[in-house]
Amino acid sequence: ATASGGTITWYDAATGGNVVPSPTQVGLGTSTYHAESFDGTCISLTRTTVVLTINGVPDAPVSGGDQTQCEQLPIQTLTATATGVGVVWYDAATGGNIVAVPSLNTVGTVTYYAESFDGTCSSLSRTPVTLTITGAPSAPTASNQYVCSNGNPGQTLTATASGGTITWFDAATNGNVVTSPTQVG
């Protein structure tokens, strides 16, 4: 409380009561104090009631675990949960900036920090969660293949992939897996 041109004396009651030299609340709970102003000659006609409440802080969020995903669209986002409270993401373990959507849209690694917030209090610590996006391999190389039908039982397509395996599909997107891409006849 402030007094214009005077001092403040705290009391434990709205009228009468005892002077409280240092109005405090220790531990969780609520304390009520009453402020009276004094300008050197006169005291205020009434006291101003002030309630001091110390609430418990929520536990830090529980991480869904660090996440490693292959590069894909749309971008990947992190998740964390906190029981009965909301989660606010930051770009630093302390201080930092709020991150509206903890995501990564390029190949690489990023760590965000989740903090619980119950509408009044924030958790005392933040939970780090790391998102790693690994690069998608290049599409395999292949070319159209033409063969003569000289009694061959069929021709199987071939393609090569750098450092990986190849899965054949019957469509450019979605489609069905083809176990043996062969043309007969």
Secondary structure, 3 states (H helix, E strand, C coil): CCCCCCEEEEECCCCCCCECCCCCCCCCEEEEEEEEEECCCCECCCCEEEEEEECCCCCCCEECCCEEEECCCCCEECCEECCCCEEEEECCCCCCCECCCCEECCCEEEEEEEEEECCCCECCCCEEEEEEEECCCCCCECCCCCCCCCCCCCEECCCECCCCCCCEECCCCCCCEECCCEECC
